[in-house]
């Protein structure tokens, strides 16, 4: 249902929806943007997050678009290795070892704490995620409106 004018979506709302989708394994949490109103609907089989029932036609790709998971945008594991390559190339093999077992992100973040690089990682991740979301919006025909200031910097 593309119109001549791109659908406007609040950047802060999109960021919250993206954080929700990426907070779980891929295909667990879902958020959908109405291409008619710009409203975002949330869904998860594990949590009661729906403020009201999802529209019956939520699966209609001409009416709604699913908010992507971090893996869909290349800001998951790939981003970790981009960061390591740029900022800690000597640690590439050690970090690769984390990702061969469970708890990789926890180990990665503990490693960054020891190297005093955790804040730099968060900045790198935020910048890359924002750029990826903007590129995705442009690709699918959404127009982001002004981003609201965030007061919460909690990380999964």
N, C-alpha and C positions, 0 to 999 in steps of 0.2 A: 504494500500500500504506500509506495513512495509518492510524495507530492513534489511540486516544484520547489517548495520551501523545506529545508531539512527540519526534522523534528528536534525541538530543543529539549535538552536533558540537563538537569542541574548537576554540575560537576561533583559537588559534595555528595549528592545522593548516589551518583554512579560510583564514586569511590567507595562508599559504604557497601553498596551492593557487590562490587567487585571483591572487597575484603571478605564479605560473607561467603561468596562463591568459592574463593580460594582458601577459606579457612578449613575446608574439609578435603577429602580425596576427590579427585575429578569425578563428576557426575553425581555427587552426593547432595550438595546444596545448589539451588538454582535461583536465579533472579531473571525476570523478563521485563523488557521495556515495551510499553504500548507505543506503537508507531503512530497512533492517532492522538494520544494525550501526553506522552512522555512519562507517564506514571510508571513506577517500578513495582513489580509484584515479586514477593519472596516465597520460596518453597523449600522445605527440607523434610525428608522422611523421619529424621531424628529429633526435630524440634518443632514446636508449635509457633511458627513465626508469621503465619498469615493473619493479618489484621481482619481480613474478610476472605471469603472463599475465592479461589482463583477463578478467573473468567473461564467459561466452558471452552472457549476457542484459544486458550493459552498456547497450544501447540501449533497454531496457525502462523507460519513464518511470514505471511503477508500482513499480519496484524501485530505480531510481537517478535522481538528479537531477544535471544538469550544472551545474558551477560557472560562473557567468556571466563574460563578458568585461567589461572596464571600460566599453566602449561600451554594453553592455546595461543597465548601472546608471547611466549618465549621468555617469560620473566620468572620462571621456576628454577630448576636445576641449571639450565643454560646460563642464566644470569649469574649464578654463583661462580661458574667457571670463567665467565667474562671478567668478573670482579677479581678473582684470584690471578688470572692472567695479567691484568693491568696493575694490581697493587701488591700481590704477594706471589710472584711467579715461582719462587723457590719452594712454595708450599703446595704446588699443584698436586703432586702425588699423594701427599698426606690427606688433602681434602678429597681427592678422588677415592681414597680408602674409606672415608666417612660414608660416601654414597654407595658403597657396596654392601651396606648393612642397614638395619633399622635404626631410627633415631638420627638420621644423617643431619638434619637441620639443627637439632639440639647440639650435636657434637660440633658442627660448623660454627655455631654461635659461641659455644664455650671456647673454641679455638680462637675466635676473633677477640673475645674478651682477654684471653691470655696475651694476644698480640697487640692489644689496645687499638683494635680496628673496628670494633662493633659499631660505633657511631658513624664511621665512614661507610660501612656496609649499608646501614639504614639510609643514609643520604643517597648512595649509589642506587639502591633498590627503589627508593621513592622517585628519583628522577627518571629511571628507566621505566618504571611502572606508569608514571604519568605520561611519558612520551608514547608508550605502547597503547595506552587507553585512548589518547588523542588520535593516534594513527588509526586505531580500530574504529573510532567514531567517524572519522573522515571516510574510511572505507565503506562503512555501512550506511552512511548518510545521516548521521546524528550530529547536532550542533551543541557543543557544551556551553552552558551559561556560566557566569562567574562562579568561581570556586569559593565556597564559604570557608572561613578560617577554621582550622581543626584544633581542638584543645586536648584531644586524646591521642597519645602516641603509643598505644599498647600494641605489642607484636605477638603474633601466633607462633 
